[in-house]
């Protein structure tokens, strides 16, 4: 069952530091089998009051793989940069098995 990391980048405080983060994060995601599905591109809020600013959705083969990436030594220095550079919300979501 797929695992998804969903982030909403609400505010960028340090664009240069965030650029350093971006320069390294794609390789770590790929190393853990992850694949970006959404990177920005907020189109329209259809229901409710939630207004994502910069949505990011990354798919992994499993919840465990997503968690392993987020907690990895490879991602740790980049995570520190992102947390310093931007205000974000992030959640780990589990996918569903396709119907037979």
C-alpha positions as CSV (number, residue, x, y, z in Angstrom):
1,X,0.0,0.0,0.0
2,X,1.4,3.4,-1.0
3,X,2.4,6.0,1.5
4,X,2.2,9.7,0.8
5,X,3.9,12.6,2.3
6,X,1.8,15.8,2.0
7,X,3.3,19.2,2.8
8,X,1.8,22.6,2.6
9,X,4.4,25.3,2.4
10,X,2.6,28.2,4.0
11,X,5.3,30.8,4.2
12,X,8.9,31.1,2.9
13,X,11.1,32.9,5.3
14,X,14.5,32.4,3.6
15,X,14.4,31.8,-0.1
16,X,18.1,31.2,-0.4
17,X,18.1,28.5,2.3
18,X,15.0,26.9,0.7
19,X,16.9,26.8,-2.7
20,X,19.7,24.8,-0.9
21,X,17.0,22.4,0.4
22,X,15.6,22.0,-3.1
23,X,19.0,21.3,-4.6
24,X,19.4,18.2,-2.4
25,X,15.9,16.9,-1.6
26,X,15.0,15.4,-5.0
27,X,17.9,12.9,-4.8
28,X,17.0,11.8,-1.3
29,X,13.3,11.2,-2.3
30,X,14.5,9.2,-5.4
31,X,16.9,7.1,-3.3
32,X,14.0,6.0,-1.1
33,X,11.8,5.2,-4.2
34,X,9.7,8.3,-3.8
35,X,8.1,10.2,-6.7
36,X,6.8,13.7,-6.6
37,X,3.1,13.8,-7.6
38,X,2.4,17.5,-6.8
39,X,4.8,20.3,-6.5
40,X,3.0,23.6,-6.2
41,X,0.2,24.0,-8.6
42,X,-2.7,24.9,-6.3
43,X,-5.6,25.3,-8.7
44,X,-8.7,25.9,-6.7
45,X,-10.3,25.3,-3.3
46,X,-13.5,23.4,-3.9
47,X,-14.9,22.9,-0.4
48,X,-14.3,24.2,3.1
49,X,-12.0,26.9,4.4
50,X,-8.6,25.2,3.9
51,X,-6.5,27.1,1.4
52,X,-3.2,25.3,0.7
53,X,-0.5,27.8,-0.4
54,X,2.2,25.6,-2.0
55,X,1.1,21.9,-1.8
56,X,3.7,19.1,-2.2
57,X,2.7,15.5,-2.5
58,X,5.3,12.7,-2.6
59,X,4.3,9.1,-3.2
60,X,6.4,6.2,-1.8
61,X,5.8,2.4,-2.3
62,X,4.7,2.1,1.4
63,X,4.0,4.1,4.5
64,X,7.2,2.6,5.9
65,X,9.3,3.8,3.0
66,X,7.9,7.3,3.4
67,X,8.6,7.3,7.1
68,X,12.1,5.9,6.5
69,X,12.8,8.7,4.1
70,X,11.6,11.4,6.5
71,X,13.6,10.0,9.4
72,X,16.7,9.1,7.4
73,X,20.2,10.4,7.9
74,X,20.2,11.5,4.3
75,X,17.2,13.8,4.7
76,X,18.0,15.1,8.2
77,X,20.3,18.0,7.2
78,X,17.8,19.0,4.5
79,X,14.9,18.8,6.9
80,X,16.7,21.2,9.2
81,X,17.1,23.6,6.3
82,X,13.5,23.4,5.3
83,X,12.3,24.0,8.9
84,X,14.5,27.0,9.1
85,X,13.6,28.4,5.7
86,X,9.8,27.9,5.6
87,X,6.7,27.4,7.7
88,X,5.0,24.1,6.6
89,X,2.5,21.6,7.6
90,X,3.2,18.0,6.9
91,X,1.3,14.7,7.2
92,X,2.0,11.1,6.3
93,X,-1.0,9.4,4.6
94,X,-1.6,5.8,3.7
95,X,-3.0,4.9,0.3
96,X,-5.5,2.3,-0.6
97,X,-5.3,-0.9,-2.4
98,X,-6.8,-0.7,-5.9
99,X,-10.0,-2.7,-6.3
100,X,-9.6,-6.0,-8.0
